[in-house]
Amino acid sequence: MAAGALAASAAAPRIAAANQAFRPSAEHGWRVFEVTTRAEILKPAGTTRAWLPLPSIEEGAWIRPMGNLWQGNATSMRIVRDPVYGALMLQAEWEAGQPAPVVEAVSRFATRDRAYDLSTPGKPAPLDRATRVLYTRATELLPTDGLVRQTAQEITRGAKADIDKARLIYDWICDNTFRDPKVQGCGTGDISAMLLTGNLSGKCADLNALYVGLARSVGLPARDVYGIRVADSRFGYKSLGKSGDITKAQHCRAEVWLSGFGWVPVDPADVRKVVLEEKPGLTLQDELVVQVREKLFGAWEMNWLGYNFAHDVVLPGARGPKIPFLMYPQGETSAGRLDSLDPDNFRYRITSKEITAA
């Protein structure tokens, strides 16, 4: 067994659910969660490898990683980091002939709700040039030219301030996209295909990626934030939380950099999730949706772990191709890359629990 540091700490007492409105606030205080990811390779072949995403984002105001422990029967297990975005992952490798490969990681982290008063600009530290370049550039699935830029320019025509452009794009996503429950996993994030075909349906990795690509194409630094839900919502939205077995609770969010505010949280994909899943027959005009739409431009409830911001990820030591983003456990044998959404060949289970004061 190999192990890293895992801080021992307890969260502040939980706040009772306020079922009447979605009002994330830093005043709710810090909560501590523990997430366990266990992966098994059911059909190993030759040298076999796995990569488990770990908490990589440390922002003092809203998320603080507290360490990782890991164990398994792998020949080697180590934490590795994507050199471009800093995404952390546990890499495990088994030699040919190793039966029943298994690896498990336990991660602890603290979170606090995020909420911005966007009516009152402040003086955040300026965004350095390298970061601005990184989060305005195109990726393989997020082009910033052609139809993407044309669409964004039409959406933001006449807007001068960053915040006005960001809000117009957010509203356009809410008004024109749809959540498709038939899409596998969280989607692929291929925004060019969405715009070219006119099919603006998908899930969070599609809809929030579309927000990020449109924002970048008109000069707004923006980024996808890939993660997983870890607890039920305290605000009465059953569609916006998951606890216990969170194996299928992955969720991609987005941030946009705005002058006078810094990195601002947004989540238009969850607006469409509420419309589809909260209760039958909801529309954008229902008060339940109106409330969450207003709050999700500038606020996140932090019943969620943010893993990383990474795109076009090269898995260290992998023989197979890069992946569009790192939000699911990954596996590979000599026969090729395993399908993270195919439990018959690559089995994993992710669970969460809140660590409360003794």
Secondary structure, 3 states (H helix, E strand, C coil): CCEEEECCCCECCCCCCCCCCCCCCHHHCCEEEEEEEEEEECCCCCCEEEEEECCCCCECCCEEEEEEEEEECCCEEEEEECCCCCCEEEEEEECCCCCCCEEEEEEEEEECCEECCCCCCCCCCCCCHHHHHHCCCCCCCCCCCHHHHHHHHHHCCCCCCHHHHHHHHHHHHHHHCEECCCCCCCCCCCHHHHHHHCCCEECHHHHHHHHHHHHHHCCCCEEEEEEEECCCCCCCCHHHCCCEECCCCEEEEEEEEECCCEEEEECHHHHHHHHHHCCCCCCCCCHHHHHHHHHCECEECCCEEEEECCEEECCCCCCCCCEEECCCCEEEECCEECCCCCCCCEEEEEEEEEEECC
